[in-house]
Amino acid sequence: MNTWLTTFLIFLPMVGAALVWLTPFSKHMAGAVATLVALLEVALWVIAVERFNFATGDLQFEQQHAWFRDLGSSYHVGQFGFSLWLIGLTVIAGAAATAYAWWAGRERARAYFGLMLFLTGSVVGVFAAQDLLLFYAFFEAMLIPLYVLIGVWGGAGRLGATIKFVVYTVAGSLLMLAAIIVYGLQQNTFDLTQAMTSGNRWLFLGFAIAFAVKAPLFPFHGWLPDAYRESPPEVAALLSGVISKAAAYGFLRIAIAQFPEPAHHFRTLILALATIGLVYGSLLAFRAPDIRGVIAYSSLGQMGLITLGLFATNELGYDGAVLQMVNHGLISVSLFLLAGMVERRTATGEFALLGGMAKGRPALATVLMIVGMMALAVPLSSAFAGEFLILAGVFQHGWGWAAVGAIAIVLGAMYSLRLISAVLHREQGSAVSDAALDLRRAELAIIVPLILLLLVLSAWPDAITGHSFGHGGLVAGIQAAFQAVAK
Amino acid sequence: MNTAAWVTLLAPLASAVAITLTGNLLSRRQAGFLATGAALVAFGAAITAFVTMVGKDAEERIAQTTSWTWLSAGSFHVNLTLLTDQLSIMMMLIITGVGSLIVAYSVGYIDGDDEERRFFAYMSLFLFSMLLLVQGGDLLLLLAGWGMVGLSSYLLIGYHQHRAAAVAAAKKAFVMNAFGDAAMAMSLFLLVQHTGRLDYAGVFENAPGGGALATVIALGLLGGALAKSAQIPLHTWLPDAMEGPTPVSALIHAATMVTAGVYLIVRCHPLFENAKAVENLAAGLGAVTLVMAGLIALVQTDIKRVIAYSTMSQIGYMFVGAAAGSYVNGMFHLMTHAFFKALLFLAAGIIIHALHDEQDIRKMGGLGKKLPHTRTVFLIGSLALVGVPPFSGFFSKDAIIASTLDRGTFGLFLFGACLIGAFLTGVYTFRLYFIVFHGEQSAFAKEHLHEPHGRLEGPLSMVWPVTILGVLAAVGGLVQFAPVWHPLTRWLEPIAPSFAEATNTQEFIASAGTVALGLLGIYVAWTMFGAKTRPVPQPVAAFEAKFWWDELYDAIFYRPAVAASALLRRLVEVPLVFGSINELTRGFRIGSVELARVQNGLVRSYAFALTTGLAVLTVIFLVTK
């Protein structure tokens, strides 16, 4: 079964999506079936973790079938240790988002839940594809449901948000497509495991810009505030928690692993953009007027931090970045779902109208406090571990990067505490009525597992850092290539 | 011993988790008992470990226990390791001992509050964090504990979360400490780069032995220590932290957390000894802090703020002691200070409690007659604070001051500052004592003073911890009297051998000077506030304004951050990002209209487009091939 595991992980949600689209389920049933499929997907992933051999750094659960033999393209999927964790993040976040949408209720439910499942499957495909054309197909397949989810089910400004999102991502995707075609033709294969590394800087830039738009990195984030603000909360959760990680994964798996010389060449530029993004995002988050604004801009900052780790191009940085991808994914999903829960009760996310929600709502207060503390990377949390590794890694290229990063972490404390106290503390806000309930059981059932995962990771961040790359394999290859370049 | 160490660490954590999860199942009072019980269990385990350790030879007293690898990347590993040695056991005993007394006191103090459970959960979380800080066998775990105590401090300062002042004070404390954490993190990055590890033994062995690198490493650690211990220039959060409930001030902002900086210097003394300049800087800042805080304390009118500034000042002494190379005396003063300062805060808590939460000393006066027991313990605490023999502060503070005489010219500067500080301590401490307890009972006190609880001056759970602390503050200093017996020195010697030792003559000079100046300070306070024979001098503007530190930070950090954020939004975010994309979408719409014109239905234009396209593709293909 091992060879089929990856394929199952990709296509189980897609089959689920087809099932929900084609069967005339009631609104309630559609949500229930989608949630069930999403949970089955999580169970499947747990089986994969159990069977995974973490000692080796090689590709596992590999499956390859001929497709376009003449083009050198095939259906080739498989997982490295770090892809396994990112797929785990995807399926868990997907399950939480689907369950939340089921509980909150969405119009045209069959279409909606089908799209959610399809989205989950596509993202898993992105993390598993080992063929560039296949990677591109999944990358695009991931964007299409997002356009629809934002454009149809979004808030009042959804149209503008969708157009911006489409323009940015399509521009990025076209660059990537061009880069893929040229690279594949040059190498005579589209297979990532067989293609040689390349020193072509234009190709590197094609990939890098596509990923920089998707992450997003400063200054390619024009689509971000609107998309995060206008989406339904669970879609925003997936966008910032999971989809952005596809870009970070692309940096690692393609831009760095296949193009070590250009990555080395452009490293200072990318580190600079990432650092600017980190500080810039944190500063804007610190003054954002509403909950989603804070989460959106803090995500911009966090993606900058993750990119810092990746382009530190040493083991500290890679391990820290993978850990931080999972951390930020879980934190961001939890925060957006919590934002949705607060907005359901108050019909607003504006700080000026909120406040004092802790009183009489102990569950909400506890949950938001814990997630907020994770978000500011309170020491001993897994986010702290991730940030520490990333900054220790980038420190080796110069203390300045780490110093600016450390200042951004202080800013992180400022915006997280501001978010917490503006929602929970001070006098009761005008949009908060006494009738607004504490978190319901269903909401707790969705959010508490995410928090438990974060707590487990905090007790044992090495679950990820010690089990992402194994011995030999991808990172060993990258390191060797970088050493060769440096000489 | 290892099991005992784990029990000490985990008992408070278990209590915090249990109180959070059980919610309303646990009554408020039960939550208090649970937290107290957990603290006592931790204390018992710490004593067990201590007794085991005493039974061993000096060389075998260090024990390490590792549970699992917490974090790794390549060859870099951080294990979850507890280190139990002479230094950590001393801290464990102080934290759990004084901690259980204060948690027990809180049961009476916080009684009747809506959210008592939350309070006790936070208190337990704090004890866990503080123990992690001192028990962790690794610099990263130290940093983790360092941040966690900051978190619990934040939660407890902001415990009254509807009060805007409390929320603001909590945030200020956290952010200021985040700066310290960031500075510490920087030196950890350096250590990772140069030694590849973070466990104490490995770091001390492999760290750069001098030069700029060693200086920067020590500077980063000092930054963390200054923020946590509220030393100039990172001190402004501590007075504001008095917004928290009084037991919190006693536990976190007097007895334990704020002294963590001293622990850090002693624990990492090899790193500081590699950077003499930083060590002197630490001692110098301690000296400046102890004088400046003493001056500000002279004019404060909030009972807790007076004690808070006095805490800053006393930690200044500890910094002088530890950084001038007299580690034992720094730790000794840390211990006696924990006794008498916790005592002063808890006694102040009884007064505040009796006066319906009034903290302004101008509304107090003549309370001695109604609260004789509190007055007695407060007097003991005050005498210990001033350093009058035979109370505990005398032994520890004089030992620090004497050891500065062993440090040459720089030592003389420290010595002078310490003597000025001793005089100021006498004045502000007894100003407080005389104003609160002496003279006629004020109108406010007459009106508001609680009826006593039976024959006691507060609930039983509040009175007995104060009494125990009173005894400790009175006799706790007898543990060591440098000229005659020094068990503490022998105990800590294997971990942190001091390099500044005073001779008996120096001890005598220091003691005579300190005691004389302390008594003079008390006399001055008496003539002004007790006997009222002298008019109270006009307050000095600089003292009143706390030397304008708050204004300075507002101007150099908070406002620039706000301004930068607004500026970036106006100059970058809106025009560049939103503007460009709006232009782009507009262009997109216009472009699509233009493009629609291409579909003109003429075969010749289609054919032209087709051939051009093919030609371009062929060229690309040939070039890339």
HADDOCK unambig.tbl for C-alpha pairs under 7 A between the chains (distance, minus, plus):
assign (segid A and resid 164 and name CA) (segid B and resid 581 and name CA) 6.69 0.50 0.50
assign (segid A and resid 164 and name CA) (segid B and resid 585 and name CA) 6.88 0.50 0.50
assign (segid A and resid 186 and name CA) (segid B and resid 624 and name CA) 6.92 0.50 0.50
assign (segid A and resid 186 and name CA) (segid B and resid 625 and name CA) 6.86 0.50 0.50
assign (segid A and resid 222 and name CA) (segid B and resid 577 and name CA) 4.75 0.50 0.50
assign (segid A and resid 222 and name CA) (segid B and resid 578 and name CA) 5.88 0.50 0.50
assign (segid A and resid 222 and name CA) (segid B and resid 581 and name CA) 6.59 0.50 0.50
assign (segid A and resid 283 and name CA) (segid B and resid 565 and name CA) 5.31 0.50 0.50
assign (segid A and resid 284 and name CA) (segid B and resid 565 and name CA) 5.50 0.50 0.50
assign (segid A and resid 287 and name CA) (segid B and resid 565 and name CA) 6.66 0.50 0.50
assign (segid A and resid 315 and name CA) (segid B and resid 73 and name CA) 5.79 0.50 0.50
assign (segid A and resid 315 and name CA) (segid B and resid 74 and name CA) 5.56 0.50 0.50
assign (segid A and resid 316 and name CA) (segid B and resid 73 and name CA) 5.18 0.50 0.50
assign (segid A and resid 316 and name CA) (segid B and resid 74 and name CA) 6.90 0.50 0.50
assign (segid A and resid 319 and name CA) (segid B and resid 73 and name CA) 5.85 0.50 0.50
assign (segid A and resid 356 and name CA) (segid B and resid 162 and name CA) 6.62 0.50 0.50
assign (segid A and resid 378 and name CA) (segid B and resid 147 and name CA) 6.41 0.50 0.50
assign (segid A and resid 378 and name CA) (segid B and resid 148 and name CA) 6.93 0.50 0.50
assign (segid A and resid 379 and name CA) (segid B and resid 144 and name CA) 4.45 0.50 0.50
assign (segid A and resid 379 and name CA) (segid B and resid 147 and name CA) 5.03 0.50 0.50
assign (segid A and resid 379 and name CA) (segid B and resid 148 and name CA) 5.99 0.50 0.50
assign (segid A and resid 380 and name CA) (segid B and resid 144 and name CA) 4.87 0.50 0.50
assign (segid A and resid 392 and name CA) (segid B and resid 189 and name CA) 4.86 0.50 0.50
assign (segid A and resid 395 and name CA) (segid B and resid 189 and name CA) 6.66 0.50 0.50
assign (segid A and resid 396 and name CA) (segid B and resid 193 and name CA) 6.60 0.50 0.50
assign (segid A and resid 406 and name CA) (segid B and resid 182 and name CA) 5.41 0.50 0.50
assign (segid A and resid 410 and name CA) (segid B and resid 175 and name CA) 6.52 0.50 0.50
assign (segid A and resid 410 and name CA) (segid B and resid 178 and name CA) 5.60 0.50 0.50
assign (segid A and resid 410 and name CA) (segid B and resid 179 and name CA) 6.29 0.50 0.50
assign (segid A and resid 413 and name CA) (segid B and resid 175 and name CA) 6.42 0.50 0.50
assign (segid A and resid 414 and name CA) (segid B and resid 175 and name CA) 6.52 0.50 0.50
assign (segid A and resid 417 and name CA) (segid B and resid 171 and name CA) 6.73 0.50 0.50
assign (segid A and resid 425 and name CA) (segid B and resid 161 and name CA) 5.19 0.50 0.50
assign (segid A and resid 425 and name CA) (segid B and resid 162 and name CA) 5.56 0.50 0.50
assign (segid A and resid 426 and name CA) (segid B and resid 161 and name CA) 5.96 0.50 0.50
assign (segid A and resid 426 and name CA) (segid B and resid 162 and name CA) 4.11 0.50 0.50
assign (segid A and resid 426 and name CA) (segid B and resid 163 and name CA) 5.87 0.50 0.50
assign (segid A and resid 426 and name CA) (segid B and resid 164 and name CA) 5.47 0.50 0.50
assign (segid A and resid 427 and name CA) (segid B and resid 162 and name CA) 5.43 0.50 0.50
assign (segid A and resid 460 and name CA) (segid B and resid 70 and name CA) 5.35 0.50 0.50
assign (segid A and resid 461 and name CA) (segid B and resid 70 and name CA) 6.11 0.50 0.50
assign (segid A and resid 461 and name CA) (segid B and resid 71 and name CA) 5.72 0.50 0.50
assign (segid A and resid 462 and name CA) (segid B and resid 69 and name CA) 6.65 0.50 0.50
assign (segid A and resid 462 and name CA) (segid B and resid 70 and name CA) 5.40 0.50 0.50
assign (segid A and resid 462 and name CA) (segid B and resid 71 and name CA) 4.41 0.50 0.50
assign (segid A and resid 462 and name CA) (segid B and resid 72 and name CA) 5.94 0.50 0.50
assign (segid A and resid 465 and name CA) (segid B and resid 71 and name CA) 6.58 0.50 0.50
assign (segid A and resid 465 and name CA) (segid B and resid 72 and name CA) 5.86 0.50 0.50
assign (segid A and resid 465 and name CA) (segid B and resid 73 and name CA) 6.13 0.50 0.50
assign (segid A and resid 466 and name CA) (segid B and resid 72 and name CA) 5.73 0.50 0.50
assign (segid A and resid 466 and name CA) (segid B and resid 73 and name CA) 6.64 0.50 0.50
